[in-house]
Amino acid sequence: MSQNDAESNKLKLLSHNDLNGFGNGGEGMAMQVTSDGRRIMYIAHESAPKNFTGVDVSDPRNPEIVVQTDLPHSGVRSNSLAVVGDVMLVAFQSSRPGGTPAGVGVYDIGDPARPRQISHFDTSGPHSRGAHCLWWVDGRYAHVTTGAADFVPTNPKDDQLYMIVDVADPTNLKEVGRWWLPGTREGDPEAPPERQPRDVGFRLHNGNVYPERPDRAYLGYIDAGAIILDVSDMTHPTMISRVDYHPPFPGFSHTALPLFGRELMIVSDEAVTEDCSDYPKLTWVMDIRDETNPVIISTFPMPPKEEFCGRGGRFGSHNIHENQPLDVSWSSETIIVSACFNAGIRVHDISDPFRPEEVAYYIPPVPPGTDGVNINDVYVDENGLIYAIDRKKGGLYILEMEL
């Protein structure tokens, strides 16, 4: 099949929007239901010049852009965002330590066509690039991947830690607590971690906390693996366990998704090269019945390396739908929807956690003017519709599952 054609199995494309030619989606997608009943999908951009885009998806077959905002300059990006009600948080990350703006922007989106920034939580500093990722689902506490003005890493690649931020007053965010891997801050009594052969960094990527278990945080900590924290005292998080399988596998633990009803945890590792030199990047299934000792029991099957390493773009795991505990988010403990770069959107059934099975996929045509497909993030709404974005240019794809 030509790469100019879509490839699909049990996923039906309803619509596509190229986001006015700025289809470089980041790792932030969030749905708002407005006071008049419209459904707005907000998309963070992976890089400049755009900050975020709001798309009216009330009719998923006819998505329409309602707003698209610009960044202040090319040295910053807004890779991640989250929405609760009519408030949106946006992560700002500088391309270099010391750059600004860096931290979390807070927006009033009561009128989606006219978002209004109401505050900025500043995490800039001489060793900080600001915020890369954020998780905010309860309307109160944001869990932010960020540097800080007073955090000096032992290695510049270890510059982003886990920070809990109180959003009770959206005009005045306040830090509650923080945690970092021991040894990654200058002055720590612990020795710095031994660098990996492919050194990506011992820093946080995702930190997720679910209202079902508000005393636990689930972290993808890049080269440090997957970590479970006790956050019952938010001012002093402590580590319960850490699963680190690299080496021998290449690093970049990305997202840790707990499945509470089944005492499992799904952990995705991000592919970060475009020549398959960091192959394999997998999604792992872990048994967390004893949370002090998580055990890997299987991995998601991936399509053959030989079919994808020559296609252009990255090949391997990346983001997964995170079962956000929101009215507009789908939640499943058996069906996992993933963004897998040039392998597109992949859907796996983990009814048998020892034998995950791929049950659906969709790979869009290669966007014009690019070297390949790069599906970067996925979001599934409460109706089971999949929203996926491309990292480089492809824009927004809306799909229906036919399982």
C-alpha positions, -999 to 999 in steps of 0.1 A, spaced: 0 0 0 13 35 -9 21 58 20 -3 82 3 -31 59 14 -44 54 49 -40 20 65 -67 9 89 -83 -19 108 -115 -14 128 -108 23 131 -129 46 109 -118 81 101 -146 106 106 -127 138 98 -94 155 96 -83 191 102 -49 204 94 -51 232 120 -46 260 94 -13 244 83 0 244 119 -6 207 125 24 201 149 5 188 179 23 184 212 13 161 241 -17 181 254 -53 175 244 -83 184 266 -120 187 260 -143 215 273 -181 215 272 -192 251 271 -222 267 289 -241 265 256 -233 228 250 -205 231 225 -175 207 227 -141 223 222 -110 202 219 -78 222 229 -45 211 214 -11 222 226 16 226 199 49 208 199 68 239 188 65 275 177 49 296 163 16 285 178 7 282 214 -26 263 215 -56 257 191 -92 253 201 -114 232 177 -151 229 179 -158 192 176 -195 193 185 -200 177 151 -170 153 149 -175 150 112 -170 187 107 -144 201 132 -140 239 130 -112 260 145 -125 286 169 -92 300 182 -55 297 175 -30 316 196 7 325 191 37 321 214 57 352 223 88 340 205 103 309 189 124 300 220 95 286 239 68 260 234 36 249 251 38 211 248 11 203 274 -23 215 287 -53 205 308 -88 218 312 -113 217 341 -145 236 336 -137 270 320 -101 271 332 -71 259 312 -35 253 323 -7 254 297 29 243 303 55 267 290 90 253 283 120 273 272 144 259 246 173 267 270 178 271 307 171 306 319 147 314 292 112 329 297 83 325 298 87 292 317 61 276 340 24 273 338 0 298 322 -36 300 334 -64 309 311 -101 317 314 -117 300 285 -153 308 293 -155 323 258 -134 298 237 -129 323 209 -114 348 233 -92 329 259 -78 353 285 -46 347 304 -53 354 341 -20 344 357 14 328 352 31 304 377 68 312 371 93 283 373 121 299 353 156 300 367 192 298 357 190 259 355 154 257 345 136 253 312 102 255 329 73 231 325 72 203 300 41 184 311 11 188 335 -17 167 349 -48 185 364 -81 166 368 -96 174 402 -97 212 397 -74 217 427 -39 202 424 -18 203 393 10 178 390 37 195 370 69 183 353 92 213 357 124 229 367 126 255 394 147 286 402 162 270 433 168 235 417 204 229 405 207 195 388 239 174 391 236 169 354 219 194 331 198 166 316 182 160 350 166 194 352 129 186 356 113 173 388 78 165 401 60 195 416 25 197 432 9 231 426 -23 243 443 -48 259 418 -75 267 444 -70 304 433 -64 303 396 -50 339 398 -24 329 423 -10 293 420 12 281 449 37 253 452 27 226 477 55 201 474 81 185 452 101 153 446 131 144 425 151 112 421 177 112 449 211 121 436 199 143 407 202 176 427 234 192 438 238 188 475 219 155 477 236 130 501 230 103 475 254 97 447 243 108 412 228 80 391 250 62 367 244 75 332 227 53 306 245 43 274 220 64 255 218 93 280 184 110 278 182 121 314 170 112 349 141 136 350 103 133 351 81 131 321 45 124 334 32 125 370 -4 114 373 -26 113 404 -62 100 403 -90 109 427 -96 72 431 -61 70 448 -53 106 458 -24 93 480 -5 79 450 14 94 421 24 74 391 55 87 373 73 80 341 108 92 350 126 88 316 159 70 322 149 62 358 120 40 348 85 39 364 80 52 399 51 50 424 51 78 451 32 82 483 17 117 482 -6 114 512 15 142 526 18 165 495 44 186 512 67 156 514 62 129 487 81 97 493 90 68 469 72 35 473 88 16 444 108 20 412 109 -3 382 140 4 361 146 -19 331 171 3 313 197 -9 306 194 -34 290 165 -16 273 169 20 260 155 46 283 126 71 283 98 59 305 70 82 295 36 75 310 25 53 339 -12 44 338 -26 26 368 -56 3 363 -69 2 399 -97 -25 394 -71 -49 380 -41 -40 401 -21 -34 369 0 -5 356 6 3 319 39 20 312 49 35 278 84 43 267 89 70 241 108 65 208 130 95 205 151 89 173 140 87 137 164 60 125 153 33 149 186 35 167 167 34 201 146 4 191 127 -12 208 105 13 225 77 -7 241 46 -5 262 48 -26 293 22 -43 314 31 -45 351 14 -63 380 12 -39 410 -7 -61 435 23 -55 457 30 -19 449 63 -21 467 74 -46 440 59 -40 406 66 -69 382 66 -68 344 44 -95 330 41 -86 293 45 -60 265 22 -48 238 28 -64 205 42 -40 179 42 -43 141 74 -56 125 104 -33 127 112 -41 91 80 -25 79 83 8 97 120 17 102 123 29 66 91 49 65 104 81 80 95 95 114 99 77 147 88 41 153 77 28 187 56 36 216 48 71 229 16 84 245 -15 64 257 -50 76 266 -47 81 303 -83 74 315 -87 110 328 -113 109 355 -135 135 338 -171 134 324 -158 139 288 -131 112 290 -135 75 282 -121 50 307 -113 14 302 -92 -12 320 -91 -36 291 -88 -15 259 -57 8 257 -54 33 229 -19 44 220 -1 70 198 28 52 181 44 78 158 47 63 122 28 32 133 -2 55 138 -29 48 164 -28 13 178 -55 -3 200 -48 -32 223 -70 -55 243 -54 -66 276 -83 -88 289 -55 -113 293 -27 -91 307 -2 -118 300 -11 -118 263 -20 -83 251 -36 -84 216 -37 -57 190 -74 -53 179 -73 -21 157 -51 5 141 -51 35 119 -22 51 100 -31 83 81 -14 92 48 19 109 51 12 147 55 24 167 24 58 181 28 69 158 56 90 126 56 65 105 75 36 101 99 42 110 135 11 104 156 21 121 189 -9 120 213 -44 105 216 -75 113 236 -107 92 238 -139 109 247 -167 94 268 -185 83 236 -154 63 225 -143 87 197 -106 89 193 -88 123 188 -52 120 176 -26 146 166 5 145 145 38 158 158 50 175 127 23 187 104 -7 163 101 -31 180 125 -61 165 141 -77 132 132 -111 121 146 -119 83 145 -145 59 155 -138 25 169 -155 -4 152 -146 -31 178 
